[in-house]
Each structure stands twice: as C-alpha cells, then as structure tokens.
Amino acid sequence: MKEDKNILQDSFGRNHAYLRISLIERCNLRCTYCMPEEGVKLSPKSHLMTYEEIYDIAKTFVKHGVTKIRLTGGEPLIRKDIPIILEKLATLPVELSITSNAVIIDKFIDVLKANGVNKINVSLDSLNEVKFQHITRRHEFKKVYNNILLLVNEGFKVKVNAVLMKGFNDNEIIDFINLTKDLPISVRFIEFMPFDGNKWDMSKMVSYAEVMEYVQTSFSKEQIERLKDAPNDTSKNYKIKGYKGSFAIISSVTNPFCDSCNRLRLTANGQLKNCLFSATESDLLTTLREGKSIEPIIQKAVGAKLKIRGGMDTLEKLQEPKLHNNNRSMITIGG
C-alpha cells in the first residue's frame, strides 16, 4: 500500500480524523432508546477487543490521520481494564475524551486527569428523578446529577447529552437550558434516532425547529446568541446571554451534518462502522488476530461510505423499518 494514499478519505472527499471506540457492550443503566426491553445478545468475551488490540487498532488510525479518539460503551467505565486502556491510548498524539452515564465516574477522577482526559460527555435525559428512573430503569439520578457537579468542580469540560422524546421530556428543554445559567456546561439536545429495538417512529421525535420554538417562547430574540460552530461539529450551538454555559441541538434526523462528517466507529468486537446509520460493518479484529494488515479493510470501508445516513437520504427512507432494523442496537454500536 502506498504511504501517500489517504486511506481515511472517502469518495466524497471527507477526511476522517475522529474515531469513536466502544469498549464494552454492557451498561449499568437500561435506557429505552439505547437498549431493547428484552436486552441484547452480547458478544462472547473472546470476541471483544483486548486492551492491546484496542491500542494496536487505534495506533493504525492515528498513523493515517486520526487526531481525536472518544471512548464509549455501553458504559466504558465498567470495563475492568479501563485504567490500562486510558494509559495506553494517552501515549498516542490524540485528543482523548470519553462518554459516560456518570454513575461511577467519581471513582475515576484521578485516572482521567492522569491521562489527559479533560472532555466528558454525560448522558442525562431528564432532570426529574421519576422520569430518569422510567427511562433508565434504574434509581441513579442523584448519583448522576451530583457527579456532573463534581466533574465541573474538578475542572472537566462537561457536555450533557439529552435525547428528546415528545410527550416525555420535551417539557424539560427550558429546565435543561437554565442549568447553564450557573454551570459552565454545554447541554446538547439530540433528536431521537432509529436503531434496532428502540421502537422509533417520527411522531416521538422532537425536531431542531421544535426545540427552537420552546427557546424562542421562553427567551427574547436579544437573549438568544448563536455561537460559531466548530469545524466538523455535529451540533448547532447557542447560549443565553449572561449564562455561564451554552446549549446545542444535534439534528441527525431533520438536518443531518453528513457533508462535514469526519467520524468513524469501532465496535467493542472490533467491527468498523463507517456511519452510525450504516447496517454494514468491516471486521478488523479477525484480520488483526491473523497477523495481517488492517489498512486495506479500513480503506475499503471508508471508501464505501455513503453520502448521507448510510443511504437513508430522505425522511421517507428513514421511516422505513427494514432500512434501520438491520443496524445494531445503540448500546452495541457505541454512543
């Protein structure tokens, strides 16, 4: 393979510098939009990447231009060798970050700091304890909320991700935004997306436009400040003037950001997904264990990336169950 060939550039000229690595398929919560009610069939332990394999695969991606790695799950912090994984990946010239539900993150403050992990995304879909229990099927609200405050006090840059569902938590949009008055956090509202087993339909989704209707009803035009989005950003960013933090909307369904996508996903069992919505995967782990180069597989997978949402380029296609039911459940993809 020629070294001057960018294997992380797809046929639309998009360069992929951001790798999201799922460390584990298990989680200590059971969020309804992420995990089917009946659970998921877990990969045998022998099929999951070891910390050495995670490092070896990551190193290959970094060699070809990846500059940012985010660790996801399931819940990545329940993996017993997470300190070793962090230590190994911290030796690479990348920005290392993590997504967590924050249930046990207080136990890892020192480990995260020691390995340069400063950016934490926390999943929190309701500020109401009863609703939190309903959606997560667990009684962990106070722990999660207090750990968000702990992370802020410890100097981490915190983003709070809330998946909005109509009739469930859309009436909390302003409550979430008001969290940013005194906390220097970014609250990000995510449109409910279709995955296997999460009973998605369009009527449950709260769109970008609907979120802004709530905002414009509660705040004056002069109070709402549109922020400049970062390159390759998935979100449209705002803040209320005078508030310490900000808020954003990730509109993967109604206003996808595919043109500037620079993301690839590696599942816990070593499968490369070139798009969150793609039903196809490329097996890197088997090839790695055979002692062969994974670079040709990466190049082929990236080159095959479709222009928009794994080929679902219209809302009509997105509403066709057979087009997204062949995808994984979100918990086995990685957030």
TORVORO-319519 format. One record per residue (C-alpha): x, y, z. Coordinates in pm, 1 decimal, padded with zeros to 6 digits. Layout:
BEGIN
+----------+----------+----------+
!        X !        Y !        Z !
+----------+----------+----------+
!        X !        Y !        Z !
...
+----------+----------+----------+
END
This chain:
BEGIN
+----------+----------+----------+
!        X !        Y !        Z !
+----------+----------+----------+
!  00000.0 !  00000.0 !  00000.0 !
!  00133.3 !  00343.2 ! -00093.9 !
!  00200.2 !  00561.0 !  00207.5 !
!  00085.4 !  00876.0 !  00024.5 !
! -00264.3 !  00736.5 ! -00017.5 !
! -00504.1 !  00875.9 !  00243.5 !
! -00697.3 !  00566.3 !  00345.5 !
! -00925.4 !  00774.5 !  00569.0 !
! -01064.7 !  00987.1 !  00285.4 !
! -01391.7 !  00871.0 !  00132.9 !
! -01520.2 !  00910.5 ! -00223.3 !
! -01682.2 !  01244.8 ! -00131.8 !
! -01353.4 !  01394.6 ! -00015.0 !
! -01434.1 !  01371.4 !  00355.6 !
! -01128.7 !  01310.3 !  00573.6 !
! -01191.2 !  01108.7 !  00889.2 !
! -00984.4 !  01232.5 !  01182.7 !
! -01219.4 !  01127.9 !  01462.9 !
! -01250.0 !  00768.4 !  01587.0 !
! -01508.7 !  00660.9 !  01843.0 !
! -01414.7 !  00334.3 !  02012.8 !
! -01672.6 !  00129.7 !  02201.9 !
! -01502.3 ! -00059.2 !  02484.1 !
! -01790.1 ! -00272.0 !  02604.7 !
! -02145.9 ! -00370.6 !  02511.1 !
! -02271.2 ! -00380.9 !  02869.5 !
! -02406.4 ! -00092.8 !  03074.2 !
! -02518.7 ! -00026.4 !  03430.1 !
! -02830.2 !  00153.3 !  03300.7 !
! -03101.4 !  00026.1 !  03065.2 !
! -03208.0 !  00333.7 !  02867.0 !
! -03508.2 !  00258.0 !  02648.8 !
! -03383.0 !  00437.5 !  02335.6 !
! -03048.0 !  00258.2 !  02357.5 !
! -03122.9 ! -00094.7 !  02476.1 !
! -03422.8 ! -00303.4 !  02368.2 !
! -03653.8 ! -00405.0 !  02653.3 !
! -03559.2 ! -00769.8 !  02608.6 !
! -03188.5 ! -00681.8 !  02624.3 !
! -02928.4 ! -00760.9 !  02359.8 !
! -02726.5 ! -01065.1 !  02269.6 !
! -02377.8 ! -00987.9 !  02396.6 !
! -02062.1 ! -01088.0 !  02213.5 !
! -01864.5 ! -01364.2 !  02386.3 !
! -01574.9 ! -01219.9 !  02584.5 !
! -01326.4 ! -01384.1 !  02347.6 !
! -01478.3 ! -01182.4 !  02061.9 !
! -01414.2 ! -00847.1 !  02230.1 !
! -01100.6 ! -00645.2 !  02173.8 !
! -00834.3 ! -00670.3 !  02442.9 !
! -00663.3 ! -00353.5 !  02557.4 !
! -00362.3 ! -00443.9 !  02342.6 !
! -00585.3 ! -00484.3 !  02036.2 !
! -00763.6 ! -00156.1 !  02105.6 !
! -00426.8 !  00015.8 !  02118.7 !
! -00294.0 ! -00153.9 !  01804.5 !
! -00602.1 ! -00064.6 !  01600.4 !
! -00606.5 !  00291.6 !  01735.0 !
! -00238.3 !  00330.5 !  01651.0 !
! -00309.1 !  00238.1 !  01289.2 !
! -00582.4 !  00500.9 !  01263.2 !
! -00360.0 !  00765.7 !  01423.3 !
! -00084.6 !  00679.9 !  01173.8 !
! -00323.6 !  00774.8 !  00894.7 !
! -00456.8 !  01097.4 !  01039.7 !
! -00689.9 !  01039.6 !  01335.0 !
! -00635.4 !  01319.8 !  01587.0 !
! -00928.7 !  01260.8 !  01822.0 !
! -01044.8 !  00943.5 !  01998.3 !
! -01357.4 !  00917.9 !  02211.0 !
! -01422.0 !  00612.9 !  02428.4 !
! -01780.3 !  00493.8 !  02454.6 !
! -01977.6 !  00186.5 !  02557.9 !
! -02220.3 !  00063.1 !  02680.9 !
! -02069.7 !  00227.6 !  02982.6 !
! -01693.2 !  00233.8 !  02924.0 !
! -01606.5 !  00278.9 !  03291.4 !
! -01743.3 ! -00062.7 !  03390.5 !
! -01468.4 ! -00227.9 !  03190.1 !
! -01217.9 ! -00351.5 !  03448.2 !
! -00908.7 ! -00263.3 !  03246.6 !
! -01020.1 !  00093.6 !  03168.0 !
! -00717.0 !  00244.3 !  03351.9 !
! -00479.1 !  00043.8 !  03131.5 !
! -00672.1 !  00136.0 !  02815.9 !
! -00651.3 !  00504.5 !  02907.8 !
! -00280.5 !  00481.0 !  02984.8 !
! -00207.5 !  00310.9 !  02651.0 !
! -00414.4 !  00548.3 !  02439.4 !
! -00275.0 !  00851.2 !  02623.3 !
!  00064.4 !  00774.3 !  02468.1 !
! -00076.7 !  00850.0 !  02120.7 !
! -00076.4 !  01207.3 !  01981.5 !
! -00454.3 !  01248.3 !  02002.2 !
! -00718.3 !  01433.1 !  02199.2 !
! -00866.6 !  01165.0 !  02422.7 !
! -01221.4 !  01200.8 !  02556.9 !
! -01495.8 !  00980.4 !  02696.7 !
! -01874.8 !  00943.2 !  02703.0 !
! -02026.6 !  00810.8 !  03025.6 !
! -02355.1 !  00791.5 !  03212.7 !
! -02157.9 !  00922.8 !  03514.2 !
! -02297.5 !  00668.6 !  03760.8 !
! -01949.1 !  00565.5 !  03880.5 !
! -01731.5 !  00835.3 !  03727.6 !
! -01643.4 !  00978.8 !  04069.8 !
! -01417.0 !  00675.9 !  04118.7 !
! -01211.8 !  00765.8 !  03809.4 !
! -01139.5 !  01136.1 !  03854.9 !
! -00767.7 !  01083.9 !  03921.8 !
! -00726.5 !  00828.1 !  03640.6 !
! -00895.4 !  01057.8 !  03388.9 !
! -00680.6 !  01353.4 !  03491.0 !
! -00359.5 !  01149.2 !  03488.6 !
! -00422.1 !  01051.2 !  03126.6 !
! -00523.3 !  01391.5 !  02996.0 !
! -00893.7 !  01319.8 !  02957.5 !
! -01049.9 !  01660.3 !  03008.1 !
! -01365.1 !  01641.4 !  02795.6 !
! -01651.6 !  01433.9 !  02931.7 !
! -01989.6 !  01378.4 !  02767.5 !
! -02256.7 !  01270.5 !  03015.6 !
! -02588.4 !  01118.4 !  02910.1 !
! -02880.2 !  01259.5 !  03109.4 !
! -03229.1 !  01261.5 !  02959.5 !
! -03433.6 !  01405.9 !  03242.9 !
! -03390.6 !  01630.5 !  03544.5 !
! -03689.8 !  01462.2 !  03704.7 !
! -03599.1 !  01167.4 !  03926.1 !
! -03914.4 !  00969.5 !  03840.9 !
! -03866.0 !  01019.2 !  03467.1 !
! -03498.9 !  00929.9 !  03497.3 !
! -03595.0 !  00602.5 !  03663.5 !
! -03852.6 !  00533.7 !  03392.1 !
! -03613.2 !  00580.6 !  03101.8 !
! -03303.9 !  00419.7 !  03258.2 !
! -03490.3 !  00151.2 !  03456.2 !
! -03254.2 !  00233.3 !  03746.0 !
! -03253.6 !  00454.8 !  04059.2 !
! -02934.3 !  00651.6 !  03993.1 !
! -03048.8 !  01008.9 !  03928.9 !
! -02897.7 !  01172.0 !  04237.7 !
! -02564.9 !  00998.7 !  04179.2 !
! -02550.2 !  01110.5 !  03817.1 !
! -02652.1 !  01469.5 !  03892.6 !
! -02405.1 !  01503.4 !  04179.8 !
! -02128.4 !  01355.3 !  03965.3 !
! -02194.7 !  01615.3 !  03695.3 !
! -02143.5 !  01883.7 !  03958.2 !
! -01829.1 !  01703.5 !  04075.8 !
! -01685.9 !  01695.0 !  03723.3 !
! -01747.1 !  02067.1 !  03682.0 !
! -01585.1 !  02142.4 !  04018.0 !
! -01286.1 !  01927.8 !  03921.3 !
! -01231.9 !  02136.9 !  03609.8 !
! -01354.1 !  01899.4 !  03339.5 !
! -01526.0 !  02033.0 !  03027.2 !
! -01869.2 !  01873.6 !  03050.8 !
! -02134.1 !  01825.0 !  02785.3 !
! -02471.9 !  01688.5 !  02893.3 !
! -02648.0 !  01490.2 !  02619.1 !
! -03027.1 !  01464.8 !  02634.7 !
! -03222.6 !  01257.7 !  02382.2 !
! -03558.4 !  01431.5 !  02342.6 !
! -03881.6 !  01234.2 !  02312.5 !
! -04214.0 !  01401.9 !  02252.2 !
! -04453.9 !  01385.2 !  02543.7 !
! -04182.2 !  01260.3 !  02775.5 !
! -03906.0 !  01513.3 !  02830.9 !
! -03968.0 !  01787.4 !  02575.3 !
! -04125.3 !  01993.6 !  02852.9 !
! -03783.8 !  01998.6 !  03024.1 !
! -03599.2 !  02179.8 !  02746.1 !
! -03600.2 !  02513.0 !  02928.1 !
! -03510.7 !  02346.5 !  03258.8 !
! -03203.9 !  02199.9 !  03090.1 !
! -03109.3 !  02535.9 !  02939.5 !
! -03146.4 !  02700.5 !  03279.1 !
! -02884.4 !  02458.0 !  03411.2 !
! -02636.7 !  02655.3 !  03201.8 !
! -02710.7 !  02976.3 !  03388.9 !
! -02473.3 !  02892.7 !  03673.0 !
! -02289.6 !  02589.1 !  03535.1 !
! -02024.4 !  02620.4 !  03259.6 !
! -02157.2 !  02317.3 !  03074.0 !
! -02298.6 !  02256.7 !  02727.3 !
! -02640.1 !  02091.9 !  02718.2 !
! -02697.9 !  01915.9 !  02385.7 !
! -03044.0 !  01815.2 !  02272.2 !
! -03036.0 !  01511.5 !  02042.3 !
! -03312.0 !  01416.5 !  01802.5 !
! -03442.9 !  01066.1 !  01875.9 !
! -03286.2 !  00835.9 !  01614.8 !
! -03391.4 !  00493.2 !  01484.6 !
! -03196.6 !  00183.7 !  01590.5 !
! -03283.1 ! -00182.1 !  01620.8 !
! -03526.3 ! -00246.6 !  01905.1 !
! -03586.2 !  00110.1 !  02025.0 !
! -03941.9 !  00140.2 !  01886.0 !
! -03861.9 !  00457.5 !  01694.6 !
! -04115.7 !  00646.8 !  01494.8 !
! -04120.3 !  01004.2 !  01367.1 !
! -04402.9 !  01108.4 !  01599.8 !
! -04178.0 !  01058.3 !  01905.0 !
! -03905.7 !  01286.3 !  01772.4 !
! -03859.5 !  01647.7 !  01881.5 !
! -03706.0 !  01833.2 !  01587.9 !
! -03450.0 !  02112.1 !  01581.0 !
! -03725.6 !  02355.7 !  01479.4 !
! -03946.0 !  02246.5 !  01769.7 !
! -03662.4 !  02289.8 !  02020.4 !
! -03607.4 !  02643.2 !  01895.4 !
! -03979.7 !  02715.2 !  01930.9 !
! -03952.5 !  02633.8 !  02301.9 !
! -03643.1 !  02853.3 !  02330.4 !
! -03794.3 !  03149.6 !  02144.8 !
! -04109.2 !  03130.2 !  02356.2 !
! -03911.4 !  03149.8 !  02681.2 !
! -03634.4 !  03391.4 !  02585.0 !
! -03630.4 !  03712.0 !  02382.6 !
! -03453.4 !  03736.7 !  02048.8 !
! -03190.9 !  03957.5 !  02211.8 !
! -03116.4 !  03696.4 !  02478.0 !
! -03053.3 !  03410.2 !  02232.5 !
! -02699.5 !  03414.9 !  02098.5 !
! -02596.4 !  03195.1 !  01804.5 !
! -02244.8 !  03066.2 !  01860.8 !
! -01992.0 !  02978.5 !  01593.5 !
! -01987.2 !  02602.5 !  01535.3 !
! -01651.2 !  02426.8 !  01539.8 !
! -01527.4 !  02260.3 !  01217.9 !
! -01697.5 !  01920.6 !  01165.4 !
! -01934.0 !  01998.7 !  01452.4 !
! -02245.4 !  01782.9 !  01476.9 !
! -02438.3 !  02046.2 !  01669.3 !
! -02582.4 !  02392.9 !  01619.4 !
! -02467.6 !  02591.4 !  01920.1 !
! -02636.3 !  02866.5 !  02117.1 !
! -02624.7 !  03035.6 !  02453.7 !
! -02841.6 !  03265.2 !  02658.2 !
! -02658.7 !  03592.9 !  02711.7 !
! -02523.3 !  03618.5 !  03064.1 !
! -02537.0 !  03240.9 !  03121.8 !
! -02211.4 !  03061.3 !  03204.0 !
! -02282.4 !  02765.4 !  02979.0 !
! -02440.0 !  02700.4 !  02640.1 !
! -02682.2 !  02467.8 !  02464.2 !
! -02686.9 !  02294.8 !  02129.2 !
! -02905.7 !  02082.1 !  01905.6 !
! -02787.6 !  01769.1 !  01723.7 !
! -03034.0 !  01727.8 !  01437.3 !
! -02923.9 !  01397.9 !  01282.7 !
! -03274.3 !  01329.8 !  01153.2 !
! -03416.9 !  01660.8 !  01026.5 !
! -03095.5 !  01840.3 !  00934.8 !
! -02808.3 !  01591.2 !  00904.7 !
! -02448.7 !  01710.9 !  00913.4 !
! -02320.2 !  01442.2 !  00677.5 !
! -02139.0 !  01678.5 !  00438.9 !
! -01875.4 !  01753.0 !  00702.5 !
! -01872.3 !  01415.1 !  00876.4 !
! -01523.9 !  01312.8 !  00992.7 !
! -01627.9 !  01025.3 !  01222.3 !
! -01572.4 !  00652.1 !  01219.6 !
! -01685.1 !  00399.3 !  01479.5 !
! -01513.6 !  00089.5 !  01612.0 !
! -01739.0 ! -00151.7 !  01799.8 !
! -01628.4 ! -00343.5 !  02107.6 !
! -01596.4 ! -00660.9 !  01899.9 !
! -01368.0 ! -00494.4 !  01650.5 !
! -01606.9 ! -00406.7 !  01369.5 !
! -01557.8 ! -00079.7 !  01181.7 !
! -01874.8 !  00116.1 !  01105.5 !
! -01824.8 !  00398.2 !  00859.1 !
! -02154.3 !  00561.9 !  00962.8 !
! -02375.3 !  00549.3 !  01269.5 !
! -02673.1 !  00457.3 !  01048.2 !
! -02493.1 !  00201.7 !  00833.3 !
! -02604.5 ! -00160.3 !  00858.7 !
! -02276.6 ! -00283.8 !  00712.9 !
! -01959.8 ! -00346.0 !  00915.3 !
! -01599.2 ! -00437.7 !  00840.0 !
! -01420.1 ! -00690.3 !  01059.6 !
! -01084.4 ! -00551.0 !  01171.9 !
! -01033.0 ! -00777.3 !  01472.1 !
! -01017.7 ! -01110.5 !  01290.8 !
! -00763.1 ! -00976.4 !  01043.7 !
! -00556.0 ! -00824.7 !  01325.5 !
! -00554.0 ! -01157.7 !  01511.5 !
! -00437.8 ! -01329.9 !  01194.6 !
! -00135.2 ! -01100.4 !  01194.5 !
! -00238.4 ! -00930.0 !  00871.0 !
! -00262.5 ! -00559.1 !  00790.4 !
! -00597.5 ! -00399.0 !  00865.2 !
! -00522.0 ! -00099.6 !  00643.3 !
! -00680.4 ! -00241.5 !  00322.9 !
! -01001.7 ! -00316.7 !  00515.0 !
! -01009.9 !  00034.7 !  00659.7 !
! -00952.2 !  00187.7 !  00317.9 !
! -01229.2 ! -00019.9 !  00157.8 !
! -01476.3 !  00057.6 !  00440.0 !
! -01410.1 !  00430.7 !  00431.2 !
! -01426.1 !  00434.8 !  00052.1 !
! -01768.6 !  00269.2 !  00062.5 !
! -01918.3 !  00531.4 !  00295.3 !
! -02243.0 !  00667.4 !  00154.3 !
! -02315.4 !  01038.1 !  00131.4 !
! -02599.6 !  01063.5 !  00382.0 !
! -02704.8 !  00849.8 !  00682.8 !
! -02599.1 !  00512.7 !  00547.1 !
! -02806.2 !  00567.5 !  00233.5 !
! -03119.6 !  00688.4 !  00412.5 !
! -03106.9 !  01025.7 !  00237.7 !
! -03474.3 !  01116.7 !  00284.2 !
! -03709.5 !  01119.6 !  00581.5 !
! -03926.0 !  00868.8 !  00394.2 !
! -03641.1 !  00618.1 !  00384.3 !
! -03562.1 !  00683.9 !  00749.7 !
! -03919.1 !  00589.5 !  00838.4 !
! -03889.1 !  00253.8 !  00659.6 !
! -03819.7 ! -00001.9 !  00938.9 !
! -03643.9 ! -00254.3 !  00716.4 !
! -03375.3 !  00005.5 !  00639.3 !
! -03270.2 !  00058.0 !  01001.2 !
! -03375.6 ! -00261.5 !  01179.3 !
! -03073.6 ! -00437.8 !  01029.5 !
! -02848.9 ! -00197.7 !  01217.2 !
! -02731.5 ! -00273.3 !  01570.1 !
! -02897.9 ! -00152.6 !  01886.2 !
! -02731.4 !  00167.7 !  02000.6 !
! -02573.3 !  00001.4 !  02305.3 !
! -02368.0 ! -00230.1 !  02082.0 !
! -02259.3 !  00049.8 !  01845.5 !
! -02124.1 !  00294.6 !  02099.4 !
! -02266.4 !  00639.9 !  02173.5 !
+----------+----------+----------+
END
